[in-house]
């Protein structure tokens, strides 16, 4: 039974609890931060995330430990973070995959729009269209001609070990984020047909853009950033955001990202949150226009 004494004690305790929460946020971070990478080592988000997070860790003065938790196209890792305590000690390397996940899976164990708080953008990179060197495809026109001449017979990679399969000649082609493919581009096992940008890029000056190949509407940029569970205190988000922006402005950092084909993007927290929301809306609309159906 609620008595007047109990109510008074509860009321008196409210400011104390608020002050404790504020102190905890103000003292953040006071211990290591877990950074969940929802895709395998070597993927675009994992590779880019490791480069940036290492520098951010040094700036905030606490270890940021990356834990790779792949599975179901990123769903496993994202789900762990969605249900984590919103205290800033578990975050996730988010990416374009938040939107594609909503398209490819009809039932997710989280809401990509409501269960995450976007923190900071790392950068963007185009995809590269690659084919096995055994395929004989040297340009986009070769691939298109073969597809038209052999309807339904060409194979394309979807995710996970796709690049390995293309390099081995078991799959014909793959559209893959440049950051994930950068280390394999000079292997001699791949033909790079195009980059999914309107113009050629500095890292691959001899590779035509997808617009040059005749498909300007196929422009696509893969983004990678950092997100936290929804309801994470804004003070915590701001601290992570500011440390990330400081890291991205470091000359050595810019050089490392350039080698991956990643262009750093500086955005305020609010602008990044709007960017993520708009990107998911655009991805869902693209899937509808292309009649892409969920795989499960």
N, C-alpha and C positions, 0 to 999 in steps of 0.2 A: 504494500500500500504506500502511495506517495504521500509523505508528510510534508509539512511546511519546512521542517529542518532539512529533509532530503532535497527539496526543491532549492532551498537557499544554498546548500552546499554545491549543488550542480551548477547553479548560476555563478557562484563564486569561482568554480573551477574552470569555467569556460574561458575567461581571459588567460588563465594560466596555460591551458592547453594550446590556445592560439599563440601565445608567446613562445611555447616550446617548439611548435611547428615552424614559426618564423625563424627561431634561432637555428633550427636544423637546416633550413633552406639557406640561411645566411652563411652557415658554416660549411656548406657544400663546396667541393667534395671532401669528405673526411676519411674515405676509404676507397679501395679500388672500384672501378666501374666495369661492369660486364657489357661488352658490345657483341650482340648476337649478329652473326653473319648468316643469313638464311639460304645462302647458295654455296656451292662447293668452292674449295680453294682453287684459285685460278679464274674464277668467274669475274665479270666486270665489277660488280659491286664489292666483292671480296677483295680483289686486287686494289681497287681505288681506295676502299675503306681502310685497308692496312697502311697505305702510304700516308693518308691524312691523319688517321687516329694516332699513329705513332707520334706525330708532331704535336697534336692537341694534348696528348698525355703529358708531354714535357711542359707545356704551357700551364696546365691546371695543377700540376704538381702531384698527381696521383696516377697510378697505373691504369690504363684502359686495356683490359684483357679481351681480345677477340676470341669468341667461341663460335666455331663453325657448326651450324645446325641445319644442314640441307634436308630437303625432303618435300615431295609433292609440289615442286615448283616454288619453293619458298614458304609455303603455307605453315610448315612445322615451326620454323624459326619465328615468323611473324606472330603466330598464335602464342608462343611462349611470352613474347614481349607484351602482347595485348592484355594478357592477364596478370602481368607483373605489377608489383607495388609501384605507384607513380611517384617514386622518390628520387629518380635520376640515377639509380645505381644499376639499372638494366635498360639499355637502349638498343637500337637496331640500325644497321646500315640499310636504309630504305632506298627504293629506286623506282624506276618505271614499272617494275614488276608488281607494285601495289595495284596499279590499274589493270595490267594484263591478268593478274590473279583473279580480279573481279569478273573478268570476261571469260576466262577459261574454266572457272569453277562455279557451279550454280549454288553450292552450299559451302560457305567458308565458316570456320569457327571464330571469326571476328568480323567486325565491320571496318573495312579499310578507310572509310570516311570518318568514323566516329571514335575508333579505339586507339588512334595514334595522334600524337602531337608533333608535327614537323618542327625540327629544331634548326637545321642549317643545311644549305646546299653545299655539296663538295664541288661538283662540276658536271659537264655534259660531254658526250663524245658521240660521233656518228656510228652507225653500224657499218660493217664491211660485208660485201657480198663476195664470198669465196667459193671456189670450186676445187675439186680434187685436180691435181696436175695431170692425173691419168684420164680425166674426162675429155680433155681437148678443148674445153671452153676457155677462150681468151678474153672475151668481152661479153657484155650483157646480151648483145644481139645473138651471139652463138647459143647462149642458154635459152633464150626465147624461141629461137628457130627450132632447137631440139625438142622443146616442150610442145610446140605446135605440131611437129612431125611425129611425135610419139606421145599422144595424150595419155596421161595417167601413169606413165612409165618412169619418169624421173623421180628420184628420191631426194628429200630435203631433211636436214637435221632440225630438231625442235629445241632441245636444251640438253643440259647435263654433259654427256660425253660426245656431243654432236661434232665438235671440232676434230676430235681424235678419229671419229668415224670417217669424216671427209678426208682427212690427211691419209688415211689408210686406203682410200678409194672405195670404201663400202657404201658411202652415201655421196650423191652427186654435188650438192651445194648447201650453203648455209648462210643466213643473214645473222651476224653475230656482232655484239658491241665491240668496238675497236680495242678497248682496254683489255678485253678477254682474249683477243687474238694477237695482240701486239708481239708477244714473244715467239709466236709460231710463223709469222709472216715471211720470214727469211729462211724457212726450213727447206724450201725447194719442193715441198709437197702440196703447196697451195697456189692457185692462180687467183689473184685479187681482181675481180671484175669491176667493182665500183665501190664508192663510199656513199652513204645515204645522206649526202649534203647537197646544197645548191651549187657550191663551189668546191674546188679541190682543196685539200688540207695540206699543211706544211709537212706533216709526218710522212705523207704518201703523195708527193707532188706529181708522180707519173701515173697515178691512178685516177681515172675520170670520175667525176661526181655522177650521182644517179640522174641529175638533171641533164648533164651532157649526154648521158646514155639515152635520153629521150623520155624520162619519167620524172618530171619535176614534182609531181604530187606524191612521189614516194619518199620525199625528204623525211628523215626521222632522226631524232637525237635521244640517246639513252642518258638519263640523269641518275646520279647517285647522291645521296645525302644522309643525314642522321635524323632519326625520329625517336621519340620517347613514348611511353604509355600515355593515354589521354589522362587529363587531370594532374599531370606533373606540374608543380608550381612554376609560375612564370619566371621567378628569380633563378631557378635551376636551369630552365631552358635558356634564359639570357646568358648565363655563365658559359654554358656549353657552346652557344652560338657565337659569342664574342671570342672565345678561345679558338674556335674553328676558323673564323674570319681572319684572325691574326695569323694562324698557321698557313692559310691559303695565300697570304700576301708575302710569305717568305720566298726569297729568290730560289733557294734550293728546292723548296716544295714545288714551285712552278715548273722547274726543270724536270723533276721526277714525273709530274703529271703529264708534261708535254711528251715524254717518251712513251706514255701510254695512250697518247692521243686524246687526253682529257683536258678540256678548257675550264679552268676554275670560274665559278660564278658566285659573286658576292650578292647576297640578298638579305634584307631585314627578315626577322622572324615572321612578321605578318605577310610580307611579300612571298616568302617561301611557302607559307601555309596556303596562300591563294594559288600559287603555282601548282602545288600538289593537287589541290582540289580541281583546278581547271584541267590539269593533265589527265586525271582520272575520268572526268566528264568527256574529254576528247577521245580517250581510248575506248570508252564504252560506245560512243557514237560511231567511231571507226569500225568497231566490230559489227555493229548493227548494219552499217552501210555495206560491209563486205559479207554479211550473212555468216559470220563466224559463230559457231555454236560451242557451248561449254563441252569440255572433254569428260566431265563427271558431274 
